């Protein structure tokens, strides 16, 4: 069975949300900019709560922001 | 680089410096550590080692803030879940190394070696654990996990 990884399209969503910066997204969800960078690059899997907070910022369901493939 | 990550680098460098200085002192004064007053000398060394660790850490942190000031966008008061997770992973590593050092120290006592040697093994284990913990944290900050 191949290993599944958590992917996201936060970068694209930020761009479409009025070119929101990583810092702005970080402030909205209460984390550091470095954490947002790590999530976008796939170096860090956010907690469930943080994933929901990010989805709420973009006003999208969780599975449209994150995917587990 | 965030504030928490920068603090990890500072802590690692200061621990390495203090560890190196302590090893040097041990080597230079090794004969006196085997003498009659060995335990008293060891207690004094460890006390000054703790003071040196704190002072080195503060000094290096101040220097790092001068040469690498935090950006206006970074918020030093935020320690988010990723920082806490990395901190916990580092703590696990340092506890493991310290436990191994402690067991080794007890074994040396059982074998009949001196208390000074056992205590030094514990001190070295503590410092080596901190160094390894810092290295693990840096790897996780850089490569992710």
Backbone of each chain as ProteinMPNN parsed JSONL, in Angstrom:
{"seq_chain_A": "XXXXXXXXXXXXXXXXXXXXXXXXXXXXXXXXXXXXXXXXXXXXXXXXXXXXXXXXXXXXXXXXXXXXX", "coords_chain_A": {"N_chain_A": [[0.864, -1.194, 0.0], [0.721, 2.176, -0.959], [2.206, 5.054, 0.591], [0.122, 7.495, 2.044], [-0.268, 11.026, 1.642], [-0.773, 14.276, 3.076], [-2.206, 16.817, 1.297], [-2.505, 20.25, 0.149], [-4.162, 23.207, -1.077], [-3.576, 25.786, -0.359], [-1.986, 27.946, -1.047], [-2.859, 28.69, -3.619], [-5.484, 29.352, -3.016], [-5.111, 31.519, -1.345], [-4.154, 33.362, -3.109], [-6.34, 33.741, -4.732], [-7.984, 34.918, -2.958], [-8.0, 37.739, -2.887], [-5.258, 38.114, -3.03], [-4.063, 37.401, -0.561], [-1.634, 37.57, 1.965], [0.896, 35.369, 3.381], [1.439, 36.096, 5.976], [-0.866, 37.496, 6.685], [-2.783, 35.464, 6.605], [-1.71, 33.855, 8.596], [-2.034, 35.466, 10.861], [-4.799, 35.526, 10.992], [-5.469, 32.931, 11.685], [-4.02, 32.495, 13.922], [-1.35, 31.577, 14.121], [2.217, 31.313, 13.436], [3.933, 32.919, 10.689], [5.832, 31.243, 9.624], [4.82, 28.734, 10.172], [2.617, 28.619, 8.46], [3.988, 28.692, 6.037], [5.34, 26.236, 6.239], [3.159, 24.479, 6.199], [2.076, 24.945, 3.642], [4.177, 24.043, 2.087], [4.08, 21.433, 2.58], [5.517, 20.423, 4.663], [4.607, 20.252, 7.181], [1.916, 18.872, 8.96], [-1.109, 20.221, 9.75], [-2.941, 20.558, 12.868], [-6.257, 19.253, 13.534], [-7.97, 21.246, 14.364], [-6.628, 23.572, 13.523], [-6.638, 23.143, 10.792], [-9.37, 23.312, 10.282], [-9.785, 25.986, 11.0], [-8.299, 27.302, 9.028], [-9.755, 26.56, 6.781], [-12.126, 27.843, 7.348], [-11.395, 30.505, 7.067], [-11.159, 30.723, 4.32], [-13.685, 30.175, 3.702], [-14.592, 27.668, 2.872], [-15.353, 24.134, 2.512], [-13.608, 21.604, 4.436], [-12.463, 19.524, 2.886], [-12.041, 20.726, 0.479], [-9.949, 22.328, 0.793], [-7.93, 20.832, 1.909], [-6.44, 17.684, 1.036], [-6.23, 14.147, 1.149], [-4.113, 12.061, -0.108]], "CA_chain_A": [[0.0, 0.0, 0.0], [1.573, 3.362, -1.017], [1.957, 5.937, 1.724], [-0.705, 8.652, 1.708], [0.216, 12.296, 2.19], [-1.764, 15.342, 3.169], [-1.892, 17.925, 0.384], [-3.401, 21.39, 0.289], [-4.027, 24.231, -2.108], [-3.703, 27.046, 0.379], [-1.299, 29.012, -1.788], [-3.757, 29.143, -4.697], [-6.654, 29.97, -2.388], [-4.686, 32.843, -0.851], [-4.028, 34.239, -4.285], [-7.68, 34.085, -5.209], [-8.692, 35.648, -1.898], [-7.47, 39.107, -2.85], [-3.795, 38.03, -2.844], [-3.765, 37.391, 0.878], [-0.248, 37.155, 2.246], [1.057, 34.316, 4.387], [1.371, 36.754, 7.281], [-2.27, 37.809, 6.967], [-3.441, 34.194, 6.931], [-1.18, 33.429, 9.9], [-2.674, 36.275, 11.912], [-6.22, 35.164, 11.098], [-5.65, 31.625, 12.337], [-3.313, 32.497, 15.207], [-0.06, 30.872, 14.106], [3.288, 32.126, 12.858], [4.056, 32.845, 9.231], [6.659, 30.069, 9.315], [3.95, 27.553, 10.194], [1.854, 28.644, 7.211], [4.945, 28.285, 4.998], [5.58, 24.79, 6.381], [1.945, 23.772, 5.776], [1.978, 25.067, 2.182], [5.225, 23.235, 1.46], [3.873, 20.025, 2.934], [6.496, 19.999, 5.68], [3.939, 20.143, 8.473], [0.483, 18.591, 8.877], [-1.737, 20.979, 10.839], [-3.923, 19.859, 13.699], [-7.614, 19.306, 12.989], [-8.52, 22.572, 14.671], [-5.987, 24.556, 12.655], [-7.133, 22.887, 9.431], [-10.727, 23.887, 10.218], [-9.665, 27.451, 11.036], [-7.852, 27.737, 7.696], [-10.9, 26.391, 5.871], [-13.111, 28.895, 7.661], [-10.883, 31.759, 6.501], [-11.476, 30.716, 2.887], [-15.127, 29.894, 3.606], [-14.712, 26.453, 2.065], [-15.29, 22.914, 3.335], [-12.25, 21.122, 4.72], [-11.909, 18.683, 1.816], [-11.677, 21.545, -0.685], [-8.686, 23.002, 1.116], [-6.954, 19.746, 2.148], [-6.779, 16.376, 0.473], [-5.395, 13.071, 1.695], [-3.943, 11.177, -1.276]], "C_chain_A": [[0.899, 1.243, 0.0], [1.178, 4.312, 0.099], [1.145, 7.14, 1.268], [-0.091, 9.897, 2.321], [-0.901, 13.327, 2.151], [-1.339, 16.478, 2.242], [-2.862, 19.067, 0.633], [-3.192, 22.343, -0.879], [-4.204, 25.614, -1.501], [-3.1, 28.211, -0.4], [-2.214, 29.595, -2.873], [-4.965, 29.872, -4.105], [-6.322, 31.368, -1.855], [-4.652, 33.841, -2.0], [-5.394, 34.703, -4.761], [-8.493, 34.872, -4.193], [-8.096, 37.054, -1.767], [-5.982, 39.137, -2.544], [-3.412, 38.184, -1.375], [-2.333, 36.911, 1.085], [-0.245, 36.035, 3.286], [0.922, 34.917, 5.791], [-0.079, 37.045, 7.666], [-3.031, 36.541, 7.354], [-3.004, 33.716, 8.311], [-1.857, 34.179, 11.041], [-4.132, 35.869, 12.093], [-6.424, 33.85, 11.838], [-4.826, 31.478, 13.62], [-2.039, 31.659, 15.25], [0.995, 31.807, 13.5], [3.311, 31.971, 11.339], [4.837, 31.606, 8.817], [5.825, 28.793, 9.313], [3.12, 27.493, 8.916], [2.756, 28.205, 6.05], [5.141, 26.773, 5.03], [4.366, 23.989, 5.913], [1.839, 23.788, 4.251], [2.997, 24.169, 1.481], [5.082, 21.762, 1.796], [4.856, 19.506, 3.969], [5.851, 19.826, 7.046], [2.456, 19.874, 8.231], [-0.206, 19.294, 10.041], [-2.66, 20.087, 11.66], [-5.304, 20.035, 13.075], [-8.21, 20.7, 13.186], [-7.944, 23.627, 13.738], [-6.466, 24.389, 11.219], [-8.532, 23.484, 9.265], [-10.675, 25.412, 10.198], [-9.256, 27.996, 9.673], [-9.006, 27.637, 6.702], [-11.936, 27.478, 6.092], [-12.684, 30.237, 7.072], [-11.271, 31.849, 5.024], [-12.952, 30.415, 2.636], [-15.388, 28.695, 2.677], [-14.755, 25.245, 2.98], [-13.856, 22.393, 3.413], [-11.662, 20.37, 3.534], [-11.649, 19.454, 0.529], [-10.383, 22.311, -0.44], [-7.577, 21.943, 1.256], [-7.43, 18.475, 1.465], [-5.772, 15.362, 0.995], [-5.257, 12.024, 0.589], [-2.754, 10.238, -1.082]], "O_chain_A": [[1.761, 1.364, 0.871], [0.019, 4.386, 0.506], [1.437, 7.736, 0.232], [0.528, 9.838, 3.384], [-1.822, 13.269, 1.336], [-0.249, 17.032, 2.385], [-3.91, 18.88, 1.25], [-2.177, 22.288, -1.574], [-4.883, 26.482, -2.051], [-3.64, 29.317, -0.407], [-2.331, 30.811, -3.026], [-5.409, 30.888, -4.64], [-7.149, 32.278, -1.91], [-5.065, 34.993, -1.871], [-5.595, 35.859, -5.134], [-9.547, 35.422, -4.513], [-7.738, 37.491, -0.673], [-5.493, 40.056, -1.887], [-2.556, 38.99, -1.012], [-1.888, 35.957, 0.447], [-1.238, 35.791, 3.971], [0.348, 34.294, 6.684], [-0.474, 36.866, 8.818], [-3.817, 36.537, 8.302], [-3.818, 33.234, 9.098], [-2.208, 33.589, 12.063], [-4.645, 35.866, 13.212], [-7.423, 33.669, 12.535], [-4.92, 30.467, 14.316], [-1.691, 31.098, 16.29], [0.696, 32.934, 13.107], [2.775, 31.01, 10.789], [4.546, 30.993, 7.79], [6.094, 27.875, 8.539], [2.942, 26.415, 8.348], [2.332, 27.437, 5.186], [5.113, 26.109, 3.993], [4.522, 22.934, 5.297], [1.547, 22.762, 3.638], [2.72, 23.607, 0.422], [5.877, 20.937, 1.345], [5.012, 18.297, 4.136], [6.48, 19.31, 7.97], [1.815, 20.541, 7.419], [0.084, 18.995, 11.199], [-3.094, 19.024, 11.218], [-5.491, 20.872, 12.191], [-8.86, 21.25, 12.298], [-8.673, 24.474, 13.221], [-6.675, 25.373, 10.51], [-8.84, 24.086, 8.237], [-11.429, 26.054, 9.467], [-9.783, 29.008, 9.212], [-9.203, 28.531, 5.879], [-12.547, 27.972, 5.144], [-13.527, 31.016, 6.627], [-11.66, 32.911, 4.537], [-13.406, 30.403, 1.492], [-16.278, 28.721, 1.827], [-14.256, 25.303, 4.104], [-13.014, 22.702, 2.569], [-10.489, 20.553, 3.206], [-11.093, 18.898, -0.419], [-9.799, 22.873, -1.366], [-6.452, 22.131, 0.792], [-8.626, 18.219, 1.33], [-4.612, 15.687, 1.246], [-6.155, 11.21, 0.372], [-2.459, 9.426, -1.958]]}, "seq_chain_B": "XXXXXXXXXXXXXXXXXXXXXXXXXXXXXXXXXXXXXXXXXXXXXXXXXXXXXXXXXXXXXXXXXXXXXXXXXXXXXXXXXXXXXXXXXXXXXXXXXXXXXXXXXXXXXXXXXXXXXXXXXXXXXXXXXXXXXXXXXXXXXXXXX", "coords_chain_B": {"N_chain_B": [[13.014, 32.787, 9.097], [11.679, 31.944, 12.2], [11.049, 33.351, 15.523], [11.13, 31.411, 17.56], [12.592, 29.367, 16.333], [15.028, 30.651, 15.925], [15.807, 30.973, 18.588], [16.337, 28.341, 19.22], [18.652, 27.816, 17.754], [20.399, 29.578, 19.066], [20.387, 28.512, 21.676], [21.537, 26.03, 21.147], [24.125, 26.671, 20.216], [25.153, 27.984, 22.49], [25.064, 25.911, 24.373], [26.889, 24.104, 23.258], [29.241, 25.613, 23.416], [29.541, 25.956, 26.224], [29.675, 23.295, 27.002], [32.037, 22.484, 25.729], [33.86, 24.119, 27.084], [33.583, 23.134, 29.693], [34.457, 20.477, 29.372], [37.098, 20.978, 28.731], [38.039, 22.13, 31.106], [37.727, 19.941, 32.792], [39.626, 18.194, 31.704], [42.024, 19.627, 32.038], [42.178, 19.968, 34.824], [42.122, 17.378, 35.769], [43.592, 15.695, 37.543], [43.225, 16.926, 40.027], [40.538, 16.452, 40.347], [40.55, 13.856, 41.083], [41.47, 13.841, 43.57], [41.446, 14.286, 47.21], [39.614, 16.248, 47.828], [37.71, 16.06, 45.856], [34.861, 15.821, 45.391], [33.868, 18.179, 46.447], [35.089, 20.047, 44.813], [33.935, 19.301, 42.408], [31.238, 19.901, 42.874], [31.426, 22.675, 43.07], [32.317, 23.261, 40.484], [30.127, 22.46, 38.931], [28.189, 24.196, 39.847], [29.184, 26.683, 38.937], [29.139, 26.062, 36.271], [26.41, 25.986, 35.727], [25.749, 28.667, 36.11], [27.341, 29.816, 34.116], [26.153, 28.716, 31.858], [23.609, 29.947, 31.839], [24.332, 32.663, 31.625], [25.764, 32.664, 29.218], [23.786, 31.894, 27.428], [21.953, 34.06, 27.63], [23.6, 36.159, 26.769], [24.29, 35.388, 24.141], [21.76, 35.352, 23.039], [21.091, 38.035, 23.149], [23.039, 39.085, 21.42], [22.292, 37.783, 19.068], [19.813, 38.971, 18.637], [20.629, 41.51, 18.06], [22.198, 41.294, 15.718], [20.574, 39.747, 14.101], [17.799, 40.873, 13.949], [14.365, 40.461, 14.991], [11.824, 40.308, 12.503], [9.503, 42.872, 11.534], [7.067, 41.796, 11.119], [6.969, 39.465, 12.548], [5.739, 37.838, 15.452], [6.827, 37.677, 18.587], [5.5, 36.658, 20.786], [3.902, 34.629, 20.015], [3.726, 31.222, 20.284], [3.282, 28.669, 18.478], [1.359, 25.685, 17.524], [3.051, 24.091, 16.001], [5.607, 24.843, 16.866], [5.423, 23.988, 19.512], [5.112, 21.246, 19.155], [7.542, 20.542, 17.987], [9.227, 21.268, 20.066], [8.439, 19.406, 22.0], [9.222, 17.0, 20.758], [11.976, 17.39, 20.757], [12.405, 17.399, 23.487], [11.816, 14.756, 24.15], [13.979, 13.445, 23.001], [16.141, 14.505, 24.498], [15.484, 13.589, 27.049], [15.727, 10.837, 26.672], [18.471, 10.519, 26.132], [19.533, 11.5, 28.537], [18.516, 9.607, 30.33], [19.851, 7.293, 29.5], [22.447, 8.089, 30.116], [22.25, 8.332, 32.871], [21.713, 5.703, 33.67], [24.094, 4.526, 32.846], [25.857, 5.87, 34.553], [25.058, 4.86, 37.027], [25.757, 2.217, 36.662], [28.534, 2.448, 36.555], [29.059, 3.166, 39.17], [28.274, 0.853, 40.455], [30.218, -0.8, 39.491], [32.29, 0.035, 40.951], [33.639, 2.367, 40.488], [34.551, 5.865, 40.961], [32.497, 8.363, 42.65], [32.725, 10.829, 41.49], [33.243, 10.332, 38.821], [30.824, 9.141, 38.066], [29.008, 11.262, 38.495], [29.997, 13.097, 36.653], [29.469, 11.744, 34.292], [26.709, 11.907, 34.294], [26.373, 14.702, 34.08], [27.61, 15.202, 31.586], [25.909, 13.667, 30.028], [23.52, 15.101, 30.31], [24.21, 17.531, 29.03], [24.973, 16.66, 26.482], [22.575, 15.566, 25.718], [21.033, 17.88, 25.498], [22.32, 19.104, 23.351], [21.88, 17.264, 21.302], [19.119, 17.326, 21.266], [18.683, 19.976, 20.415], [19.771, 19.789, 17.845], [18.006, 17.947, 16.647], [15.645, 19.439, 16.741], [16.306, 21.566, 15.019], [16.617, 20.196, 12.605], [13.986, 19.351, 12.256], [12.687, 21.787, 12.027], [13.792, 22.728, 9.642], [13.485, 20.623, 7.732], [11.002, 19.657, 8.144], [8.302, 17.544, 9.411]], "CA_chain_B": [[13.232, 32.057, 10.359], [10.874, 32.5, 13.281], [11.72, 33.648, 16.795], [11.368, 30.146, 18.274], [13.683, 28.651, 15.646], [16.27, 31.379, 16.226], [16.172, 30.647, 19.971], [16.905, 26.984, 19.219], [20.052, 27.964, 17.298], [21.148, 30.248, 20.146], [20.545, 27.546, 22.777], [22.463, 24.981, 20.707], [25.49, 27.221, 20.202], [25.602, 28.262, 23.866], [25.309, 24.623, 25.04], [28.14, 23.557, 22.724], [30.357, 26.397, 23.981], [29.684, 25.65, 27.653], [30.105, 21.894, 27.063], [33.453, 22.461, 25.36], [34.624, 24.736, 28.179], [33.561, 22.216, 30.835], [35.346, 19.345, 29.051], [38.473, 21.494, 28.811], [38.36, 22.271, 32.536], [37.873, 18.575, 33.319], [40.896, 17.626, 31.235], [43.143, 20.379, 32.626], [42.242, 19.746, 36.278], [41.71, 15.98, 36.005], [44.266, 15.155, 38.731], [42.584, 17.475, 41.222], [39.236, 15.82, 40.481], [40.745, 12.517, 41.668], [42.053, 14.02, 44.906], [40.619, 14.125, 48.42], [38.552, 17.254, 47.805], [37.132, 15.955, 44.51], [33.409, 16.061, 45.33], [33.64, 19.607, 46.713], [35.508, 20.722, 43.583], [32.932, 18.996, 41.384], [30.054, 20.707, 43.19], [31.751, 24.073, 42.715], [32.377, 23.338, 39.009], [28.78, 22.345, 38.377], [27.496, 25.442, 40.179], [29.632, 27.71, 37.994], [28.688, 25.627, 34.954], [25.01, 26.428, 35.564], [25.778, 30.133, 35.942], [27.924, 30.095, 32.793], [25.134, 28.353, 30.855], [22.578, 30.991, 31.809], [24.929, 33.916, 31.118], [26.097, 32.48, 27.794], [22.53, 31.889, 26.687], [21.427, 35.432, 27.571], [24.504, 36.991, 25.947], [24.143, 35.009, 22.728], [20.429, 35.77, 22.609], [21.165, 39.493, 22.923], [23.841, 39.28, 20.202], [21.475, 37.329, 17.933], [18.775, 39.974, 18.401], [21.263, 42.695, 17.476], [22.619, 41.018, 14.34], [19.442, 39.177, 13.369], [16.619, 41.336, 14.686], [13.108, 39.88, 14.513], [11.17, 41.158, 11.509], [8.364, 43.615, 12.097], [5.847, 40.994, 10.992], [6.958, 38.307, 13.451], [5.199, 38.117, 16.786], [7.568, 36.783, 19.48], [4.676, 36.078, 21.833], [3.185, 33.449, 19.508], [4.398, 29.922, 20.213], [2.12, 27.942, 17.971], [1.336, 24.228, 17.716], [4.241, 23.486, 15.375], [6.726, 25.096, 17.797], [5.238, 23.131, 20.695], [5.336, 19.863, 18.739], [8.988, 20.388, 17.811], [9.793, 21.342, 21.412], [8.154, 18.107, 22.643], [10.085, 15.992, 20.144], [13.321, 17.646, 21.275], [12.402, 16.997, 24.9], [11.873, 13.29, 24.171], [15.366, 13.055, 22.69], [17.037, 14.843, 25.615], [15.163, 12.68, 28.156], [16.277, 9.514, 26.353], [19.927, 10.579, 26.312], [19.801, 11.646, 29.973], [18.22, 8.314, 30.963], [20.967, 6.395, 29.191], [23.61, 8.561, 30.883], [22.002, 8.027, 34.284], [21.899, 4.251, 33.844], [25.537, 4.288, 32.726], [26.483, 6.369, 35.778], [24.777, 3.906, 38.102], [26.567, 1.027, 36.383], [29.927, 2.739, 36.943], [29.108, 3.099, 40.637], [28.176, -0.569, 40.787], [31.516, -1.398, 39.161], [33.262, 0.472, 41.957], [34.333, 3.603, 40.115], [34.284, 6.936, 41.923], [31.268, 9.168, 42.514], [33.047, 11.952, 40.589], [33.063, 9.853, 37.443], [29.379, 8.957, 37.859], [28.378, 12.584, 38.37], [30.428, 13.684, 35.381], [28.719, 11.07, 33.216], [25.36, 12.493, 34.301], [26.487, 16.08, 33.552], [27.88, 15.089, 30.144], [24.666, 13.167, 29.437], [22.579, 16.236, 30.263], [24.628, 18.5, 28.017], [24.899, 15.999, 25.186], [21.144, 15.467, 25.434], [20.587, 19.202, 25.049], [22.894, 19.338, 22.021], [21.152, 16.39, 20.372], [17.76, 17.871, 21.205], [18.757, 21.156, 19.552], [20.0, 19.333, 16.467], [16.748, 17.353, 16.172], [14.695, 20.545, 16.526], [16.71, 22.306, 13.816], [16.283, 19.338, 11.454], [12.536, 19.36, 12.069], [12.309, 23.118, 11.527], [14.258, 22.878, 8.265], [12.983, 19.611, 6.812], [9.614, 19.32, 8.438], [8.083, 16.193, 9.954]], "C_chain_B": [[12.44, 32.721, 11.483], [11.687, 32.702, 14.551], [12.08, 32.355, 17.534], [12.539, 29.372, 17.652], [15.023, 29.32, 15.936], [16.75, 31.059, 17.644], [16.781, 29.253, 20.083], [18.374, 27.041, 18.797], [20.913, 28.55, 18.414], [21.427, 29.265, 21.279], [21.561, 26.476, 22.396], [23.904, 25.486, 20.756], [25.993, 27.446, 21.625], [25.889, 26.954, 24.612], [26.626, 24.023, 24.559], [29.338, 24.29, 23.325], [30.603, 26.027, 25.441], [30.187, 24.213, 27.834], [31.592, 21.779, 26.769], [34.317, 23.02, 26.484], [34.699, 23.794, 29.377], [34.485, 21.024, 30.599], [36.806, 19.764, 29.178], [38.919, 21.597, 30.269], [38.573, 20.906, 33.173], [39.231, 17.984, 32.949], [42.078, 18.305, 31.938], [43.309, 20.056, 34.106], [41.895, 18.318, 36.674], [42.325, 15.405, 37.293], [43.614, 15.661, 40.017], [41.193, 16.88, 41.441], [39.342, 14.395, 41.03], [41.222, 12.61, 43.118], [41.034, 13.861, 46.026], [39.396, 15.045, 48.366], [37.734, 17.221, 46.515], [35.655, 16.336, 44.455], [33.103, 17.538, 45.554], [33.975, 20.426, 45.456], [34.482, 20.518, 42.476], [31.668, 19.823, 41.62], [30.253, 22.151, 42.792], [31.745, 24.233, 41.191], [30.974, 23.334, 38.415], [27.975, 23.608, 38.656], [27.88, 26.538, 39.187], [29.253, 27.355, 36.557], [27.265, 26.1, 34.691], [24.95, 27.932, 35.33], [26.28, 30.497, 34.553], [26.915, 29.795, 31.694], [24.105, 29.467, 30.706], [23.135, 32.275, 31.184], [25.247, 33.805, 29.634], [24.836, 32.55, 26.952], [21.967, 33.301, 26.532], [22.272, 36.3, 26.644], [24.317, 36.683, 24.464], [22.788, 35.422, 22.193], [20.418, 37.273, 22.304], [21.924, 39.796, 21.629], [23.028, 38.898, 18.969], [20.39, 38.358, 17.611], [19.345, 41.258, 17.802], [21.574, 42.448, 16.001], [21.502, 40.422, 13.475], [18.153, 39.604, 14.064], [15.358, 40.678, 14.137], [12.432, 40.855, 13.552], [9.937, 41.802, 12.13], [7.086, 42.779, 12.054], [5.799, 39.845, 11.995], [6.475, 38.729, 14.824], [5.87, 37.162, 17.767], [6.691, 36.107, 20.519], [3.921, 34.842, 21.349], [4.12, 32.237, 19.527], [3.293, 28.976, 19.771], [2.317, 26.437, 18.066], [2.56, 23.552, 17.11], [5.464, 23.656, 16.283], [6.628, 24.151, 18.99], [5.531, 21.67, 20.351], [6.839, 19.588, 18.606], [9.691, 20.41, 19.168], [9.618, 19.994, 22.132], [9.054, 17.011, 22.09], [11.523, 16.135, 20.636], [13.46, 17.183, 22.713], [12.511, 15.484, 25.026], [13.304, 12.817, 23.963], [16.28, 13.325, 23.884], [16.757, 13.952, 26.823], [15.781, 11.295, 27.927], [17.785, 9.489, 26.608], [20.275, 10.676, 27.789], [19.57, 10.32, 30.703], [19.36, 7.333, 30.738], [22.211, 6.783, 29.997], [23.462, 8.199, 32.356], [22.233, 6.548, 34.567], [23.386, 3.906, 33.781], [26.259, 4.719, 34.0], [26.27, 5.394, 36.934], [25.593, 2.617, 37.917], [28.023, 1.242, 36.81], [30.08, 2.688, 38.464], [29.095, 1.648, 41.101], [29.516, -1.258, 40.534], [32.618, -0.918, 40.106], [34.031, 1.721, 41.579], [33.854, 4.748, 41.022], [32.982, 7.682, 41.616], [31.487, 10.307, 41.53], [32.813, 11.539, 39.135], [31.569, 9.714, 37.134], [28.681, 10.303, 37.653], [28.759, 13.26, 37.055], [29.718, 13.042, 34.197], [27.315, 11.652, 33.129], [25.388, 13.903, 33.693], [26.699, 16.047, 32.032], [26.622, 14.601, 29.418], [23.633, 14.274, 29.281], [22.934, 17.176, 29.112], [24.545, 17.9, 26.613], [23.443, 15.836, 24.752], [20.591, 16.777, 24.903], [21.087, 19.493, 23.636], [22.127, 18.526, 20.977], [19.72, 16.882, 20.182], [17.712, 19.083, 20.281], [18.929, 20.773, 18.091], [18.714, 18.749, 15.864], [15.729, 18.451, 15.864], [15.027, 21.303, 15.248], [16.363, 21.508, 12.564], [14.788, 19.386, 11.193], [12.041, 20.726, 11.593], [12.651, 23.25, 10.045], [13.556, 21.908, 7.312], [11.507, 19.309, 7.007], [9.51, 17.923, 9.012], [6.637, 15.765, 9.759]], "O_chain_B": [[12.532, 33.933, 11.681], [12.842, 32.288, 14.647], [13.182, 32.216, 18.063], [13.366, 28.798, 18.362], [16.028, 28.646, 16.163], [17.947, 30.893, 17.877], [17.635, 29.008, 20.935], [19.23, 26.398, 19.404], [22.018, 28.075, 18.673], [22.547, 29.185, 21.784], [22.362, 26.059, 23.232], [24.791, 24.808, 21.275], [27.142, 27.129, 21.931], [26.839, 26.882, 25.391], [27.396, 23.493, 25.361], [30.331, 23.666, 23.699], [31.746, 25.81, 25.845], [31.016, 23.943, 28.703], [32.32, 21.07, 27.464], [35.371, 22.469, 26.802], [35.75, 23.667, 30.005], [35.21, 20.606, 31.501], [37.642, 19.005, 29.668], [40.031, 21.202, 30.62], [39.478, 20.725, 33.988], [39.897, 17.358, 33.774], [43.015, 17.637, 32.376], [44.427, 19.89, 34.592], [41.426, 18.074, 37.787], [41.646, 14.705, 38.044], [43.471, 14.91, 40.982], [40.718, 16.806, 42.575], [38.331, 13.797, 41.401], [41.362, 11.598, 43.804], [39.922, 13.373, 45.822], [38.302, 14.679, 48.794], [37.137, 18.225, 46.125], [35.241, 17.089, 43.573], [32.194, 18.09, 44.933], [33.259, 21.357, 45.088], [34.193, 21.432, 41.704], [31.097, 20.377, 40.681], [29.35, 22.781, 42.24], [31.23, 25.222, 40.67], [30.672, 24.109, 37.507], [27.181, 24.044, 37.823], [27.015, 27.237, 38.66], [29.068, 28.241, 35.724], [26.94, 26.553, 33.594], [24.207, 28.413, 34.475], [25.723, 31.372, 33.891], [26.827, 30.53, 30.71], [23.772, 29.878, 29.594], [22.497, 32.892, 30.331], [25.022, 34.749, 28.876], [24.814, 33.183, 25.896], [21.553, 33.695, 25.441], [21.746, 37.072, 25.843], [24.2, 37.589, 23.639], [22.667, 35.802, 21.028], [19.813, 37.718, 21.328], [21.513, 40.649, 20.842], [23.064, 39.591, 17.952], [20.082, 38.589, 16.442], [18.638, 42.003, 17.123], [21.26, 43.273, 15.142], [21.502, 40.584, 12.255], [17.488, 38.784, 14.697], [15.288, 40.37, 12.947], [12.462, 42.068, 13.758], [9.405, 41.321, 13.13], [6.153, 43.001, 12.825], [4.727, 39.306, 12.27], [6.762, 39.829, 15.295], [5.541, 35.976, 17.798], [7.085, 35.086, 21.082], [3.365, 34.094, 22.154], [5.163, 32.229, 18.873], [2.474, 28.536, 20.578], [3.311, 25.965, 18.617], [3.051, 22.557, 17.642], [6.256, 22.729, 16.448], [7.63, 23.582, 19.425], [6.122, 20.943, 21.15], [7.339, 18.554, 19.047], [10.639, 19.658, 19.392], [10.539, 19.51, 22.789], [9.585, 16.193, 22.841], [12.203, 15.144, 20.898], [14.493, 16.645, 23.111], [13.213, 14.98, 25.903], [13.782, 11.915, 24.65], [17.098, 12.479, 24.245], [17.683, 13.592, 27.55], [16.288, 10.666, 28.856], [18.307, 8.558, 27.221], [21.205, 10.015, 28.252], [20.34, 9.956, 31.591], [19.784, 6.632, 31.656], [22.933, 5.92, 30.496], [24.429, 7.808, 33.009], [22.859, 6.181, 35.562], [23.876, 3.095, 34.566], [27.161, 4.028, 34.473], [27.182, 5.136, 37.719], [26.054, 2.013, 38.885], [28.662, 0.34, 37.353], [31.098, 2.227, 38.981], [29.816, 1.27, 42.024], [29.904, -2.174, 41.26], [33.744, -1.412, 40.057], [34.976, 2.101, 42.272], [32.873, 4.606, 41.752], [32.452, 7.639, 40.506], [30.565, 10.71, 40.821], [32.262, 12.296, 38.335], [31.109, 10.121, 36.067], [27.864, 10.456, 36.745], [27.931, 13.916, 36.424], [29.403, 13.714, 33.215], [26.788, 11.866, 32.037], [24.525, 14.251, 32.887], [26.043, 16.78, 31.291], [26.312, 15.069, 28.322], [22.959, 14.373, 28.255], [22.072, 17.565, 28.323], [24.1, 18.559, 25.674], [23.12, 15.953, 23.57], [19.782, 16.791, 23.976], [20.361, 20.062, 22.821], [21.773, 19.033, 19.912], [19.182, 16.856, 19.075], [16.805, 19.204, 19.457], [18.306, 21.362, 17.208], [18.38, 19.025, 14.712], [15.036, 18.397, 14.848], [14.13, 21.645, 14.478], [15.875, 22.066, 11.58], [14.36, 19.455, 10.041], [11.074, 20.803, 10.835], [11.877, 23.824, 9.279], [13.095, 22.296, 6.239], [10.852, 18.765, 6.118], [10.502, 17.199, 9.093], [6.262, 14.661, 10.151]]}, "name": "protein", "num_of_chains": 2, "seq": "XXXXXXXXXXXXXXXXXXXXXXXXXXXXXXXXXXXXXXXXXXXXXXXXXXXXXXXXXXXXXXXXXXXXXXXXXXXXXXXXXXXXXXXXXXXXXXXXXXXXXXXXXXXXXXXXXXXXXXXXXXXXXXXXXXXXXXXXXXXXXXXXXXXXXXXXXXXXXXXXXXXXXXXXXXXXXXXXXXXXXXXXXXXXXXXXXXXXXXXXXXXXXXXXXXXXXX"}
